Amino acid sequence: MLHKKLSRNTASAAADGHPSTSRPVRVRLAPARAYVDEKQQGEAVNSNVATTQLEALKSMSVVVADTGKPELVKKFKPQDCTTNPSLCYQAVQDPEYQGFLQQALNSKAAKSSDPARPYAGVADVLSVIIGAEMLKIVPGRVSTEVDAH
């Protein structure tokens, strides 16, 4: 509505700056994103700007990794981590993490009392082992999801 009102207004100006003819004024409303980009470019000269999206996120919030691979935690250095049996299953597909699976299979806690779900305990123990490994890396907390059964 504001755009329509302003575009119907007229302005008088000749090439030499003296009023002579009437022509419609065209108002261009810049998108908010362009405005923000202009402001950030002006501020970039005066302040430190994050070079990656991850660094930008770290400056505004707490980064939490949701993975089953401790090497990714070492690489990206999040504040906190979460893991679950599905992510741990994906991780042990890598030969690098086969040792974690062997630890879980050899654990007494992995023995399931439910004959319908003989490996349910292995998934839980595997999640806890990988979560404990991540706890050695991150400065914050590690959340490990286990089977609710």
C-alpha atoms as one frame of an Amber mdcrd trajectory, in Angstrom:
protein
   0.000   0.000   0.000   2.790   2.433   0.904   4.585   1.541  -2.308   1.487
   2.299  -4.401   0.891   5.656  -2.705   4.472   6.773  -3.203   4.645   5.643
  -6.810   1.610   7.788  -7.674   3.292  10.928  -6.374   4.940  13.112  -8.942
   8.170  15.004  -8.956   9.248  17.809 -11.168  12.792  18.023 -12.331  14.444
  18.772 -15.606  17.931  17.767 -16.546  19.286  21.116 -15.374  17.612  20.750
 -11.953  14.848  23.333 -12.564  11.225  22.304 -12.270   9.662  21.816 -15.660
   7.834  18.573 -16.360   6.050  16.116 -14.143   7.009  12.444 -14.003   6.060
   9.637 -11.613   8.457   8.807  -8.813   9.445   5.147  -8.698  10.160   3.919
  -5.227  12.215   0.780  -4.947  11.935  -0.932  -1.602  15.171  -2.843  -1.041
  14.744  -6.357   0.318  15.737  -6.800   3.933  18.467  -9.288   2.982  20.212
  -6.730   0.736  20.087  -4.197   3.554  21.599  -6.659   6.025  24.302  -7.628
   3.520  25.237  -3.982   3.016  25.461  -3.435   6.771  27.588  -6.546   7.253
  29.979  -5.497   4.493  30.430  -2.158   6.205  31.024  -3.837   9.570  33.417
  -6.432   8.119  36.100  -3.807   7.811  35.891  -2.916  11.500  35.372  -6.325
  13.157  36.434  -9.943  13.043  34.124 -11.965  10.823  33.792 -15.732  10.943
  35.367 -17.401   7.942  33.043 -20.417   7.929  29.407 -21.030   8.722  30.452
 -23.281  11.598  32.503 -20.487  13.179  29.567 -18.116  12.758  27.251 -20.598
  14.481  29.744 -21.125  17.300  29.780 -17.378  17.941  25.969 -17.276  18.298
  25.047 -20.590  19.929  26.246 -23.859  21.408  27.233 -26.375  18.744  26.180
 -29.965  19.432  27.382 -32.868  17.285  24.908 -35.663  16.614  27.172 -38.496
  15.488  28.548 -41.908  16.301  32.051 -41.125  15.055  34.523 -39.684  17.566
  36.809 -38.554  14.725  34.131 -36.099  13.542  33.905 -34.759  17.077  37.668
 -34.195  17.088  37.471 -32.493  13.699  34.598 -30.061  14.380  35.162 -29.482
  18.130  31.544 -29.077  19.296  30.631 -28.069  22.838  28.366 -31.086  23.433
  27.531 -34.375  21.672  24.636 -36.759  21.281  24.608 -40.285  19.931  22.136
 -43.114  19.503  22.162 -46.770  18.414  21.470 -45.921  14.755  24.418 -43.535
  14.554  26.649 -46.026  16.340  25.586 -48.761  13.894  26.592 -46.501  11.005
  29.915 -45.763  12.701  30.883 -49.419  13.204  30.513 -49.990   9.462  33.904
 -48.214   9.278  36.856 -50.522  10.024  38.234 -47.745  12.247  35.409 -48.309
  14.752  35.233 -52.127  14.681  37.055 -52.222  18.042  34.080 -50.553  19.704
  31.791 -53.279  18.353  34.111 -56.014  19.643  34.133 -54.369  23.093  30.328
 -54.306  23.098  30.045 -57.944  21.978  32.473 -59.072  24.708  30.694 -57.123
  27.461  28.661 -59.030  30.032  26.097 -56.212  30.032  25.388 -56.904  26.349
  23.784 -60.255  27.097  20.050 -59.912  26.549  17.513 -61.821  28.593  14.884
 -61.364  25.870  15.131 -64.196  23.308  13.152 -62.137  20.794  15.828 -59.401
  20.909  19.169 -61.125  21.487  21.341 -58.176  20.373  19.439 -55.326  22.023
  21.968 -55.179  24.839  24.845 -54.936  22.351  23.376 -51.797  20.790  23.016
 -50.180  24.222  26.542 -51.073  25.313  27.930 -49.902  21.951  26.175 -46.537
  22.356  27.578 -46.133  25.857  31.121 -47.070  24.747  31.063 -44.568  21.886
  29.476 -41.926  24.128  32.224 -42.462  26.716  34.845 -42.063  23.976  33.276
 -38.755  22.937  33.242 -37.611  26.545  37.049 -37.731  26.456  36.985 -35.199
  23.601  34.245 -32.623  24.232  34.377 -30.056  27.024  30.631 -30.253  27.648
  28.112 -33.044  27.951  27.427 -36.218  25.982  23.909 -37.546  25.625  23.628
 -41.232  24.763  20.256 -42.618  23.744  19.615 -46.261  24.532  16.760 -48.640
  23.821  13.733 -47.984  26.054  12.848 -51.671  26.363
